[in-house]
Amino acid sequence: MKLFKILEKKIREARNRKFDSAFESDSWATLQVKNLERLVTDPVRHEPLDLAIYSTYCGAGKNKTYVENDLKPGIGYYFISNNEDILREVERRGWHPIFLGLPVTNNLILSAQQSKVAKAMPQIFPQLKVAKKTLYVDDKLKFSTDKVQALAAWLEESTAPMAMREHPFLSGNVLNELCESMWHKRYQSQRGMLVDFITRRVDSGDSLSAKRMFLTGTILRNMQHSQIQEINERWYQYILECGIECQISFHFVAQKHPEILSLHDSLI
């Protein structure tokens, strides 16, 4: 029995190390806003695009989460990663690879944090900056290009900076999202960071209340909107403070921007 308990403890510790949220200071410094553009080197002049669809993955190849999608010719599909093996793989499947100059690590929390660069800050990538609209899609999700094009036209007709899907069962208070996230080990490992962030936002005058709470797996942006860069930068700064549970940090951005539209159509 004693041996069993020792083995159980070792297995639990090994499992938890995958979600170690401690970052070395140089890793954290590299992710600061002022350093992001140094991570992207692309001297090529890119022609304007009406729509760019992009996704991202950072980290070791053994942890990859990419799923296959049907890509249509004539659309700009971009995949951003710090892992060159991943980029070669997705290029064979029709994506244009974009290298992000960050070290590949087995730390799942740090890798997830690295992936927030592209998710929140598409304007730092020359290929995406020239697009009129962009769609970020989580690499674990499937999408229909035809539906994306129709929704991009709908967004252009509006005056909104962006559109996202509402959470299907969470609303009313951001603490509902916090409670739900604690079912996941990766978020449990940052619970102190999450609570401290929420406390600071409330102390600064922000509200816990939310008529709408958004999913961040798909984000349709009007890249030419006057507010989009400010929204992206605020969200990314909040992500640095909050950690990888970026739906919580986005709540505190969205409450300042009621003009954000709700996507009621599935992209699949």
Summary of the structure (lengths in Angstrom):
residues: 268
radius of gyration: 18.9
end to end distance: 50.3
largest distance: 67.3
contacts: 817
relative contact order: 0.16
helix: 46%
strand: 18%
